[in-house]
Amino acid sequence: MERGVSLLGSGGGGDTVTAAALLRGRLAAGDRAAITPVSALARDAQVLPIGVIGATAVFAEKLPSGAEFRAAIAAVERWTGCRTDALVSIEVGGLNGVVPLVVGGQLGLPVVDADLSGRGVPRLDQLSVAAAGKGLTPLVLAEPGGQVLVLAEATATEVERTARAFLAGSSGSAVLALAPIPASELPDCAIPDSMSSALSLGRQALSADAEELADSTGGRVLGLGRVVEVSRRPGPGEHGRIGFARGSATVRDHRSRSLLRLEMENEYLFAMRDGEPVASTPDVLAVLDNRTGVPIHCDVVRQGIEVAVLQLPAAGFWTDPRRLPVLAPRAFGIDCDPVLLEVRR
């Protein structure tokens, strides 16, 4: 599971190794992590989206106590008057693909085989519920210091801005919980089967090389070679606010001798070969250590390492023309049309 969600993070999503260690510990202690199909739930079952947001690197330095998750869920239940019957991850890509399994095991709640992103996404206004027009409020943020913020009403853009301000003024990371969604509505605003897909992807990745993994998933290998340059720079801000950091990593392909340049923010977003666009978000772009097969995140990619660069197909939710603009290159300030695989999952 850890390998699968790490790949789906597209170079982001936070520390999956620590999250997996937490899950192993809870399973060893006797907790049961249950992944439940949406179809197995009662239509009126209340499914609560949950995850960790902010500076996810903090997650490896200061593990959550568990109180943050209980506080966030309790606050949502008090505000909405709905009792939680199951959990769903806000983001299968990265540590949030594992954390809800830890929480579900602790609280005795099943985790639904779905999520609200299908991959790693950087902003709350890019979650599938926002893309589907459901909105994000009421929303709760609970940080390790004990502060709990309830945001009753706001647009998706305002939610993103308010959440970042809260994180900057507190501990840098927080547990996020959204209002429960009736199970009958989940197929229209979530990515179904994403948890089991991550599990399957991880199994394949642990038993195959890059070419075999690409073939088995409908993806392709964009490049095999050495990272020859990594550059980082401040990202573009809006209205005087600093944006996420930006950067690029350039790989010299051993086979064609071409240069493959990856543009990155929190995730790998866009790829060009010798200046020509060849791949983009919302497809997943993954950089793997060519020796171990371990995904290399944007914040640790460095010059000199041998890598394989993969393009994996986006979830069908994001290839719908109504939703594609939410994760297309222009949503990140890259003036180019999406360059996607034809084979869809």
C-alpha positions, 0 to 999 in steps of 0.5 A: 500500500505504501508503494502504491500511494507513494507512486500516486503522489506524483512526487508529492503527498508527504512521508509515506514511509512513516505513515506505513510504519504507523499502520504496521504498528496499529495492525501489530497491536490488533487493529483491523484496517478495513477497505470497504467498497462504496456499494457495501455501504447503506445508501444513507451511511455518512462518510467523513472525508479526512486527512492531513494537510500542510507541511507534511514533512512535519509528520515525520518529525512529530507524529500525530497523537491521535487526539487531532483526528478525534477532535476533528471528527467530533467537531464535524459531528457536533456542527452537522449533527451527523454521526460518522459511519465510515471514513474516506481519504481526501487524497490517495496520493501520498501519506493520506492514502495510509493515514485514514487506515490508521484512524479507521483501525483506532476508531473501529470505522471502515475506510471507503474504497475511494478518495477525493483526488485520485492522485496527489494534489496541492490545494484544497480547491482541487479536491474532487468534491470542489470540482463536482460543485459540492463545496468544502464547507463546513470544514474542520482543522485540528492542529497538534497544539489543540486548536480547532477551527470550524469554517462554516461557510466559504468558497473553495478558494476562500477555504484554501486561503484560510486554511493556509493562513491557519497553518502558517500561524499554528504548527504548520500541519493539521488534520482536515475533516469535511462534512460527512457525505451520504454514501449514495452521493459519493460516486458523483463527487469522489474517485471510486476504487482508488484505495484498492487500485493503490494496493494493486499498483503497489503490488505490481511495482514491488515485483516489476521493473519500470518498463513492466510496470508501465505496460501493466498499468497502461502507462509509459516510460518517459525516460531512463537516465541520470538527473543532470540538473535540479533547480528550485525557485520561489513560486508565483504568488497572488495578491502579494502572497507567496506561492508554493515553491517551483522547480525543475529536474532535467534527466538525460535519457540514456537511450535517446540522449535527449533531455527530459525536463520535469517542471514541479511544484509540490508534485511533478506537473509537466514534462518536455523532451528537448523542449517539446511537451510530452506529458502533463498533469492530471496524469501521474508523473513518477520518478523512480530510483532506477536501482531500488524502484523507490519513488523519489519526491520533488523535495529530495530529487538531486543531481547525479541519481539514476532514475526512471520517469513514468507517466501513469494514466489519470483517474477517469474523473479528471479526464472529463472535460468538465473537470479537466481544467481543475488539474490541467497545466494552466491551473498551475500557471503553465501555459500549455494544453494537457498532454495525456495518455490515451489509455484510461484507468 
